[in-house]
Amino acid sequence: MRVVRFLVAFSALFLVASQAQAKCGDAVGDDAAVAAARAQANADCPCASFDNHGQYVKCVKGVAIARADNMTLPKNCKGSVIKCAAKSTCGKPGFVTCCKTTATGKVKCATKPSAAKCTPPSGGSACVSGQSSCCDACLANGNCVPSPSGAFLDGAPAGF
């Protein structure tokens, strides 16, 4: 009987530990829940209405917490929503999202104070995206995602 209790306790501990280590995106529906939370954040916290980046991130954080509290966003996915807000140009007038591809093909995104500051690494390429968040700015091949209207950026990489 003592062995059975030990095994039950050990199994419960293992189950709790494995659930605590689950990452956002591991469970079916995580990506859709994050997309829905980001869509609500775009509606509730319009990027263009913020002159302060911290206030924008705080607004998005409030949306993520509320959705996690009402169980429409897994708690382990709150950080994904907030990270996309933190890696955005919202509340940073004049800033752009810059996609850089190294000579080995690694793609990175960062916000830059102007398009002129989006320069390619040695042997690589760079482009200015029309998206406000690095989560949406770069394609896997290093090309940039243009603006939603396509009006002011072509999304082609610079430095070729």
C-alpha positions in Angstrom: 0.0 0.0 0.0 2.9 2.3 0.8 4.3 1.8 -2.7 1.0 2.6 -4.3 0.7 5.8 -2.4 4.2 6.8 -3.3 3.5 6.1 -7.0 0.3 8.1 -6.9 2.0 11.0 -5.2 5.0 10.8 -7.6 2.6 10.7 -10.7 0.7 13.7 -9.4 3.9 15.6 -8.9 5.2 14.7 -12.3 1.9 15.8 -13.9 1.9 19.2 -12.1 5.6 19.7 -13.1 4.9 18.8 -16.8 1.9 21.2 -16.9 3.9 24.0 -15.4 6.6 23.6 -18.1 4.1 23.7 -21.0 5.0 26.5 -23.5 2.5 28.5 -25.4 2.0 26.9 -28.8 2.3 23.3 -27.4 -1.4 22.8 -27.0 -4.0 22.7 -29.8 -5.7 26.1 -29.9 -2.9 28.2 -28.4 -2.1 29.9 -31.7 -5.7 30.8 -32.3 -6.1 32.1 -28.8 -3.0 34.3 -29.1 -4.3 35.6 -32.5 -7.7 36.4 -31.0 -6.1 38.1 -28.0 -3.9 40.2 -30.3 -6.9 41.1 -32.5 -8.7 42.3 -29.4 -5.7 44.2 -28.3 -5.5 45.9 -31.7 -9.2 46.9 -31.3 -8.9 48.0 -27.6 -5.4 49.5 -27.8 -5.1 51.1 -31.3 -1.4 51.5 -32.0 -1.7 55.0 -33.5 -3.5 56.4 -30.4 -0.4 56.0 -28.1 2.4 58.5 -27.8 4.1 56.4 -25.1 5.3 52.9 -25.6 4.9 51.9 -22.0 1.3 52.9 -21.9 0.6 50.9 -25.1 2.3 47.7 -23.6 0.3 48.2 -20.4 -2.9 48.4 -22.3 -2.1 45.2 -24.2 -1.0 43.5 -21.0 -4.5 44.4 -19.5 -6.2 42.6 -22.5 -4.0 39.6 -22.1 -4.6 39.3 -18.4 -8.4 39.7 -18.8 -8.5 37.0 -21.5 -6.4 34.7 -19.3 -8.7 35.4 -16.4 -11.8 34.5 -18.4 -10.0 31.5 -19.9 -10.1 32.6 -23.5 -6.3 32.7 -23.5 -4.1 30.1 -21.8 -2.2 31.6 -18.9 1.1 30.4 -20.4 0.3 32.4 -23.5 -0.1 35.9 -21.9 3.6 36.5 -22.3 3.4 35.9 -26.1 0.8 38.6 -26.5 2.7 41.0 -24.3 6.0 40.3 -26.1 4.5 41.2 -29.4 3.4 44.5 -27.9 6.8 45.1 -26.4 8.5 44.4 -29.7 6.4 47.0 -31.5 6.7 50.6 -32.7 3.4 51.6 -31.0 3.9 54.7 -28.9 7.3 55.3 -30.6 6.7 58.0 -33.2 8.9 57.7 -36.2 10.1 54.1 -35.3 10.0 51.3 -37.8 10.3 47.5 -37.6 13.5 46.4 -39.2 14.1 42.8 -40.5 17.8 41.8 -40.8 19.0 38.6 -42.3 22.6 37.5 -41.6 24.9 36.0 -44.2 24.0 32.6 -42.8 20.3 33.2 -43.2 19.3 34.0 -39.6 16.4 36.5 -39.5 16.0 39.0 -36.6 13.7 41.9 -36.1 14.2 45.0 -34.0 12.5 48.4 -33.8 14.7 51.3 -35.0 14.2 55.0 -34.6 14.1 55.5 -38.4 14.3 53.7 -41.7 17.8 55.0 -42.1 18.9 53.1 -39.0 17.7 49.8 -40.6 21.0 48.7 -42.1 22.1 45.2 -43.2 24.7 43.2 -41.3 27.9 42.3 -43.2 27.0 40.0 -46.0 23.3 40.1 -45.2 20.3 42.1 -45.9 17.8 44.4 -44.2 14.3 45.8 -44.9 11.8 48.0 -43.3 8.5 46.3 -42.7 5.1 48.0 -42.8 4.0 46.1 -39.7 4.1 47.7 -36.3 5.2 44.6 -34.4 8.2 42.4 -34.9 5.9 39.4 -34.5 4.4 40.2 -37.9 7.2 42.1 -39.7 9.5 39.5 -41.2 8.9 36.5 -43.4 11.0 33.3 -42.8 13.1 34.1 -45.9 14.0 37.6 -44.5 11.7 39.6 -46.7 9.6 42.1 -45.0 5.8 42.1 -44.7 4.6 45.3 -46.4 2.1 47.7 -44.8 -1.5 46.4 -44.8 -2.4 48.7 -47.7 0.9 48.1 -49.4 1.0 51.8 -50.1 4.3 52.9 -48.8 6.7 49.9 -48.5 7.4 47.2 -51.0 8.8 44.7 -48.5 11.8 43.9 -50.5 15.1 43.5 -48.7 17.7 46.1 -49.0 21.4 45.4 -49.4 21.4 43.2 -52.6 
